[in-house]
Amino acid sequence: DAVIYSAGAPTRLTVPAGVGRVRLAGNIRYASSNVDNAAFRLFIYKNGAAFAGIPYTLSGTNSGTFGYTMNVSSGILNVSPADYFELMTQQNTGGNVDTGTDVSYATWMSLEIIE
């Protein structure tokens, strides 16, 4: 059985032995922001850093935007066993912005094994 998730590293999805190509996807749902022209980014890091082909999106919002959702996906990527991926988000409101407050489980990431 392929082990992709480990409770010991709950923010990571890891490429199991015998896998050479994968596809990634991720989604986040932010609660409202009371800051005008805030920038929100969603991306996936490989082994703790940006990489060629990084799934990435950037979007601006208006004050009071509620339930703002972003998603990213990759093309098919060549990988090595033990490579790991993490869904990352950044925002510049100057404060906390909650996620998943009105829709449970709307923040997620997937790793699809291609071969």
VENHUPE-V663866 format. One record per residue. N is the residue number from 0. SS is DSSP state (H for helix, E for strand, L for the rest). PHI is phi in radians with two decimals (* if undefined). Layout:
N:SS:PHI
N:SS:PHI
This chain:
0:L:*
1:L:-1.39
2:L:-1.83
3:L:-1.81
4:L:-1.97
5:L:-2.32
6:H:-1.09
7:H:-1.26
8:H:-2.41
9:L:-1.20
10:L:-1.65
11:L:-2.04
12:E:-2.01
13:E:-1.96
14:L:-1.29
15:L:-1.37
16:L:-1.00
17:L:1.50
18:L:-1.85
19:L:-2.12
20:E:-2.55
21:E:-2.45
22:E:-2.29
23:E:-2.07
24:E:-2.62
25:E:-2.72
26:E:-2.54
27:E:-2.46
28:E:-2.22
29:E:-1.58
30:L:-1.36
31:L:-1.22
32:L:-2.14
33:L:-1.78
34:L:-1.91
35:L:-1.21
36:L:0.98
37:E:-1.33
38:E:-1.89
39:E:-2.17
40:E:-2.16
41:E:-2.32
42:E:-2.73
43:E:-2.15
44:E:-1.63
45:E:-1.96
46:L:0.91
47:L:1.45
48:E:-2.64
49:L:-1.17
50:L:-2.65
51:L:-1.06
52:L:1.58
53:L:-0.99
54:L:-1.25
55:E:-2.64
56:E:-2.53
57:E:-2.30
58:E:-2.58
59:E:-1.83
60:E:-2.26
61:L:-1.72
62:L:-0.98
63:L:1.42
64:L:-1.06
65:L:-1.95
66:L:1.11
67:E:-1.23
68:E:-2.01
69:E:-2.32
70:E:-2.51
71:E:-2.39
72:E:-2.64
73:L:-1.88
74:L:-1.38
75:L:-1.34
76:E:-1.98
77:E:-1.38
78:L:-2.41
79:L:-2.12
80:L:-0.96
81:L:1.45
82:L:-1.05
83:E:-2.31
84:E:-2.24
85:E:-2.39
86:E:-1.37
87:E:-2.15
88:E:-2.45
89:E:-2.44
90:E:-2.59
91:L:-2.11
92:L:-1.32
93:L:1.53
94:L:-2.62
95:L:-1.36
96:L:-2.23
97:L:-1.21
98:E:-2.17
99:L:1.11
100:L:-1.38
101:L:-1.97
102:L:-2.30
103:L:-1.12
104:L:1.14
105:L:-1.51
106:L:-1.84
107:E:-2.73
108:E:-2.54
109:E:-2.33
110:E:-2.20
111:E:-1.72
112:E:-1.41
113:L:-1.64
114:L:-2.80
